[in-house]
């Protein structure tokens, strides 16, 4: 896993080496002093299993469609939509189509 730590006030995400966290999920990840940012390209049919973590997480869909489950609620989210996952809440994601999303975790998420 390659994670860039922002050393200045500006980050060019195009210069961060992408990595594959799960099959079909290629991301460019960096940290600010208090948050983790991930720019994901996803392929149709790829998924992120049901899990939870200590951080609050916000998914913002840029292109394509994701089926996002937060707690017991499932929604199909398209461009311009966001899904807010409270800390310690089970969630899962399924890529309905290929696309892109930005995910922000607070506080920093390592691993």
C-alpha positions in Angstrom: 0.0 0.0 0.0 1.4 3.4 -1.0 0.1 6.4 1.0 1.3 9.9 0.4 1.5 12.2 3.5 0.9 15.8 2.5 4.0 17.8 3.4 2.7 21.1 2.0 -0.7 22.7 1.7 -1.1 21.4 -1.9 -1.4 17.8 -3.2 -1.4 16.8 -6.9 -3.3 13.5 -6.7 -2.2 12.7 -10.3 1.3 12.3 -9.1 0.4 9.7 -6.4 1.1 6.2 -7.5 -2.3 4.3 -7.6 -2.6 1.0 -5.7 -5.2 -1.7 -5.7 -6.8 -2.2 -2.2 -9.3 -4.8 -3.4 -9.9 -6.3 -6.9 -11.4 -3.5 -9.0 -10.6 -0.7 -6.6 -7.6 1.5 -7.6 -6.9 4.4 -5.4 -4.6 7.4 -4.8 -4.5 8.0 -1.1 -3.0 10.8 1.0 -3.3 12.3 4.5 -3.8 15.8 5.9 -2.8 16.3 9.5 -6.2 14.9 10.6 -7.9 13.2 7.7 -7.3 10.5 5.1 -8.4 11.1 1.5 -8.8 8.4 -1.2 -9.5 9.0 -4.8 -10.9 5.7 -6.1 -11.5 4.3 -9.6 -13.8 1.3 -9.4 -15.0 -1.3 -11.9 -18.5 -2.6 -12.3 -19.2 -5.6 -10.0 -16.3 -4.9 -7.6 -17.2 -4.7 -3.9 -16.0 -3.7 -0.5 -17.2 -6.3 2.1 -19.3 -5.4 5.1 -17.0 -3.9 7.8 -16.6 -1.1 10.3 -13.8 1.0 11.7 -13.2 3.8 14.2 -13.3 6.6 11.7 -16.2 8.5 10.3 -16.2 8.1 6.5 -17.8 10.1 3.7 -18.2 8.7 0.2 -18.7 11.3 -2.6 -19.6 9.7 -6.0 -18.1 11.6 -8.9 -18.9 9.2 -11.8 -20.8 5.9 -12.1 -23.1 4.3 -9.5 -22.5 2.6 -6.2 -24.8 0.6 -4.0 -23.9 1.7 -0.5 -25.2 0.1 2.7 -24.8 2.0 5.9 -26.1 0.2 9.0 -29.2 -1.5 7.7 -30.0 1.0 5.0 -29.0 0.5 1.3 -29.1 3.2 -1.3 -28.0 3.4 -5.0 -25.8 6.5 -5.2 -24.8 8.3 -8.4 -22.8 11.4 -9.3 -23.2 14.2 -6.8 -24.5 12.0 -4.0 -22.6 11.3 -0.8 -23.0 8.6 1.8 -22.0 9.4 5.4 -20.8 6.4 7.5 -20.7 7.2 11.2 -17.7 5.8 13.2 -18.1 2.1 14.3 -21.0 1.5 11.8 -21.1 -1.5 9.5 -21.1 -0.6 5.9 -20.5 -2.2 2.5 -20.2 -1.0 -1.1 -21.0 -2.6 -4.5 -20.0 -1.0 -7.8 -23.1 -1.1 -10.0 -21.2 0.5 -12.8 -17.6 1.6 -13.3 -16.8 5.1 -12.0 -14.9 7.3 -9.5 -15.4 8.3 -5.9 -13.6 10.4 -3.3 -13.6 9.0 0.2 -12.6 10.9 3.3 -12.0 9.4 6.7 -11.7 11.3 10.0 -9.5 11.0 11.9 -6.7 9.5 9.9 -7.1 5.9 8.8 -4.0 3.8 8.6 -4.4 0.5 6.9 
